[in-house]
Amino acid sequence: MLSHAFEQGVLVITVHDDPGAGGRASLLARISDLIQAFRPASVVIVLDEPAARASIAGVILRVQRLCSRLGLLMSVATHNAPARHRLEAAADESGTSLVIHARIDAAIAGAAALSMAA
């Protein structure tokens, strides 16, 4: 369902599949555990095409709130334009802003640059 790696000092979590209604809580727990364990300066969540469904938006927004509480920078990257628009419309602006990219390399480079500046 997901994989993770460090690239340019950024924790990159890739969600490969749509978790469906029954898998959202498990996905949220796995992502939260990775963030809590590694405590990176920034996180990029990559949504592969099968994962970029409407059901994933709630998970992403909960992760955004977690990152905001921890003072971490967070970005999302997906090639799926409707998913980007849904996330932009629903993003929680009360904490750390959610940066949404169409390109994975741009999301990682941007997160790395912001981490170094912070």
CORHUTA-V486730 format. One record per residue. PSI is psi as a letter, one per 20 degrees, with the letter a starting at -180 (NA if undefined). NEAR is the number of other ideal C-beta (glycine too) atoms within 10 Angstrom. Layout:
psi=PSI near=NEAR
psi=PSI near=NEAR
This chain:
psi=h near=13
psi=r near=17
psi=r near=11
psi=q near=17
psi=r near=11
psi=p near=10
psi=p near=14
psi=k near=15
psi=j near=13
psi=p near=24
psi=o near=23
psi=o near=22
psi=p near=22
psi=p near=17
psi=o near=24
psi=h near=13
psi=q near=15
psi=p near=20
psi=i near=20
psi=r near=11
psi=h near=8
psi=i near=7
psi=i near=15
psi=g near=16
psi=g near=12
psi=g near=12
psi=g near=24
psi=g near=17
psi=g near=11
psi=g near=17
psi=g near=23
psi=g near=15
psi=g near=10
psi=g near=16
psi=g near=21
psi=h near=10
psi=g near=10
psi=h near=12
psi=l near=10
psi=r near=21
psi=h near=16
psi=q near=25
psi=p near=26
psi=p near=27
psi=p near=28
psi=p near=24
psi=o near=27
psi=r near=17
psi=g near=13
psi=h near=11
psi=i near=23
psi=l near=22
psi=r near=17
psi=h near=10
psi=i near=14
psi=h near=25
psi=g near=18
psi=h near=12
psi=g near=23
psi=g near=24
psi=h near=15
psi=h near=17
psi=h near=23
psi=g near=24
psi=h near=15
psi=g near=18
psi=h near=23
psi=g near=17
psi=h near=10
psi=i near=14
psi=k near=11
psi=q near=21
psi=p near=23
psi=p near=25
psi=q near=25
psi=q near=27
psi=p near=23
psi=q near=25
psi=i near=15
psi=o near=18
psi=g near=10
psi=h near=11
psi=g near=21
psi=g near=18
psi=g near=11
psi=g near=18
psi=g near=22
psi=g near=11
psi=h near=8
psi=i near=13
psi=q near=18
psi=o near=13
psi=j near=7
psi=h near=8
psi=b near=15
psi=p near=17
psi=q near=14
psi=p near=23
psi=p near=18
psi=p near=19
psi=q near=20
psi=h near=12
psi=p near=12
psi=g near=19
psi=h near=11
psi=h near=14
psi=g near=23
psi=g near=22
psi=g near=16
psi=g near=19
psi=h near=28
psi=g near=18
psi=g near=13
psi=h near=15
psi=g near=17
psi=h near=11
psi=h near=7
psi=NA near=10
